[in-house]
Amino acid sequence: MHEILVVDDDDGLRLDLVDYLTIKGFRAAGADSAAACRQALERIAPDVIILDIRLPDGHGLALAREIQARFGVGCGLVMLTGLAEPIDRINGLDSGADAYLVKHATMREIEATVRSVIRRLPSTVVRSEAAPPPFDTGGWRVSRSDWTLEAPNSVRIPLTGTEIAFLGILLTNPGSVCSRAELIAALGRPSMRYNERNLDEVVRRLRRKVEQASGMMIPIRVAYGNGYSFTGDPAPGRLGGAAADLPPAERTLG
């Protein structure tokens, strides 16, 4: 049985969500503050944490990074917050969250998102009889057993659930263009909460993460009006770094 921790100081929402997830077959618990979350994590190792950004004793983004440092990709993170501006969503995903929902999301949508994140947890992979083989293209290697990307210079970069789902479908057909609709479907997010703008944010964030960690540009190429492709070109700085090769949304967001 998968364990879920709901961290929110809104007593009504937290209790309702814990009750709902319990009815749906999860083992669910709640915490009303960052301190209570840390105390809970001394007792349990949840599969997914549903986390509010505004907490009475701390900021949810800082807590998310703390959780990522402690558990890595072994724990899924779903942001559930009243902050709905694009920059808030970007900051939430940059903190390591696998999904970002605003608080008018329905209980069924939250449940669907939690199940989507769980399907991509490393523990799910470990339970299978054999770990799936890694994707390896042009010196770029994505391991689905430990959720990492290895650059041609041997630097290993941890991936979020969204990033490994995105790269997984690109590297299944290296060099071929994957449509935006296909990529969005592969990410497994509820359709009302995931769109083309979110997809561009994933690419922008992934490029920045890889460049900062390895000093290399990940070879993801834009096919304007269609989607993205992975060329497998290992040369640093040749693809993905020039502003002309970024979608308009990425050039605007920096």
N, C-alpha and C positions, 0 to 999 in steps of 0.2 A: 504494500500500500504506500503510495507516494505521500510525502509529508510537505505541507504548505504552511508558511509563516506569513501572517498578514500584519504589517506594521503600519498603523494609522491611529492618530489620536481622536478621530471621529468615532465615538463609541458605537453609535448606531450602525454605521457602515461596516466597521470592523466586525462586530458581532453578527450582523446579517451575513456577511461574506464568509465568516468562519462556519456558520450554521449551514449555509448553502453548499459550500465545498464539502462539508462533512456528509450531507445528504447525497452528494454526487460521488461518494466513495473515496474521498481523500481523508487523510488524517490532518486536520487543520487546527492551528493555534493562533492566538493573537498577541500583539504587543502594542502598547500605546505610546511608546517613545523610543528614542535611540538607545537609551540605557536599558530599557526592558528588552529590546531586540538583542543587545549584546548578552544579557543574562540568559535569554532563551537559547542563544547559540552555544552557550556553555553546556546545555542539556541535550539539545537536538541538533541534527544536521539535515535541515530541510532540503528537499529537491528544488523547490522554488520559493522565493521570497517576493511577496507583493508589497511594494514599498511606496509610501507617500513621500513627497519631496519636503513639504512643510511639516516639520516635527517640533514639538515644544522645546526640546533640548538639543537641537542640532539640525543640520541640513541633510536632506535625504541623499543628495548627490555625493556628499562626503562619506556618508554611511555606505552608499553603494560601492564606492571605491575601496572602502575598508573591507567590505564583504568579499569583493573580488580578490583583494590581496590575500585574504584568508582562505577562501575556498576555490578561487580560480573558476574554471569552467565547470566544476563539479556542482555548482549551484546556479540555477536559473534566476534571473532578476526581471520582474515586471514592475515598471513604474505605473502607479495609479494615482493621479494627481488632478487638481483643479487647474493647473497651469497649462494652457492650451496654445500658447503662441509658438510659432515655428522654432524660435531660438530656444525655448524651453524644451521642446522635443529633441532638438539637436544636442543640447547639453545633457539631457537624460541618457540618450543613446551613447554619447561620448563617455559617460561615466561607466559604461560597461553593461547597461541594461539590454536585455534581449527583446524587450517590447515596451512600448510607451502608450498608455491609455489615459484618457481623461475621465473624470468621475461621472460623466453622464453615460458611460458605457453600461450596458446591461449585465446582469449576473451571468447570463448565458455567454455573452461575449468575453467576459473575464475568464470564465471556465474554458472556453475554446482557446484563448490565448495561453493559459496555463498548460493545457494539454499539448499545444503546439511546441512550447518550450521544452516540456518533458520529453517529447519524442526525440529531441536532439541532444539530450543530456548524455555525457560520456557513459554514465552508469547503464543507460539503455543499450549502448553498443557493447559494453562488457558482458551483459547478460546473454548476448547472442552466442551461438556455438563457435563462430569464428569472426574475428574482427575484420571489417571490410578493408580491402586493400587501399593504400593511399593513392591519391591522384598525383601524377608526376608529369609535368610538361615543361620542357625547355629549362630544366634546372629548378623550377618552382615545384615544391612538393607539399601537398595538403594532406595531413594525417587526420583521418576521421576517428581514430581511436583515442587520441589525446588532444584533439582540436587545436592543432598548430599549423602554421604555414612556415615552411623552411625556404628561405631565399637562396639563390644560387651561391651566395657567399657564406652559406651555412648558418646564418642567423635565423633563430626560430622565434616566431611571433605568435602569441596566443590569440585565438579567434573567439568571437562570440558566436552564439547559435545562429544569429542572422548572417554573419559573415561566412560561416562554414557552409550554410545552405546556399548562399549566393555563389561562392566559389565552386561548390560541388557541381552545380548545374553548368557553369561556364567550362570547367575542366573536363566534364564528361564529353564535350564536343569542342576541343581546343581549335581555335581558328575560325570556328563557325559563329555566326551572329545568333545570340539568344534574344528573343523578343522580350520587350518589357512585360507583356502580359504573362509570358512563360516564367520569367524571373520572379515576378510578384507572387504568382501561384506557388512557386517553389519555396518561397519564404514562409508559407503556411500561416500568414497573418489573416485575421478576419478582414474581408474585403472592404468593409466600411472604415477601417482604420489604417489600411495600408494602400498607398497609391504611388504614382510615378515620382512625385516629389520625394517621398520617403526613400524610394529606390536610389535616386541620385544622391541623397544624403549618405546612404550606406556606402556607395562608391567613393564619395569624397572622404568619408571618415576612414575607410580602409586604405586608400592611397596615402593619406597622411600618416596613419599608424605604421604602415610598412616602411615609408621613407624615413620616418623618425627613428625606427628601430634598426633598420638595416642599411640606410643610406642609398637604397635602390628604389627605382620606380617600378611598381607592380604593373605588368604589361596588360592592363585592361583598356581596350580601345572602344570608343563610342561609335556606334552606327546611328547617325542622327535620324530621328523619326522611327527608329526600329528598336534598338536595344544595345547590348554590349557583347563584346567578344574578348577572349583571352588568347593573345598571340603566342605566348610562350617565349618571347624575346627576353633573354636575361640581362641585356646590356643596361647599365644604370643610366637614367636620365633620358632615354630615347623615346619612351612612350609615357603618356599619362601625366607628365610634369608640366607641359606647356599649356598655357591658358587656352590656346586655340583648340586643344584636344578635349576640353572639358565641356559638358553641357552648359547651356546658359545659366541654369540654376546654380551650378557649382561656381561659375565665374562670379555670380552676384554674391554668393555667400562667402567667397574667399577661399 
